[in-house]
C-alpha cells in the first residue's frame, strides 16, 4: 500500500470515516423513530 492510504494517517482517516458512517446511519434511525412516536402520539 502506497500513497495517502499508507501509514498512521490512513488508519486514522479510515477509523474516522467508519465513525462518520456509523453516526450517519444512527442519526436517521433516531429521527425516524421520533417521527413515528410523534405520529402515534
C-alpha positions in Angstrom: 0.0 0.0 0.0 1.4 3.3 -1.0 0.2 6.9 -1.1 -2.1 8.7 1.4 -3.7 5.4 2.4 -0.5 4.1 4.0 0.8 4.9 7.5 -1.0 6.0 10.7 -2.7 8.9 8.9 -4.5 6.4 6.6 -5.6 4.3 9.6 -6.8 7.3 11.4 -8.8 8.6 8.5 -10.3 5.1 8.0 -11.3 5.0 11.6 -12.8 8.5 11.4 -14.7 7.5 8.3 -16.1 4.4 10.0 -17.3 6.5 12.9 -18.9 9.0 10.5 -20.7 6.2 8.7 -22.0 4.8 12.0 -23.1 8.3 13.0 -24.8 8.8 9.6 -26.7 5.5 10.0 -27.6 6.0 13.7 -28.9 9.6 13.4 -31.6 8.9 10.7 -32.8 5.9 12.7 -33.3 8.2 15.7 -35.0 10.8 13.6 -37.4 8.3 12.0 -38.1 6.9 15.5 -39.0 10.4 16.8 -41.3 11.0 13.8 -43.0 7.6 14.3 -43.6 8.5 18.0 -45.0 11.9 17.0 -47.4 10.2 14.6 -48.6 7.7 17.2 -48.8 10.4 19.9 
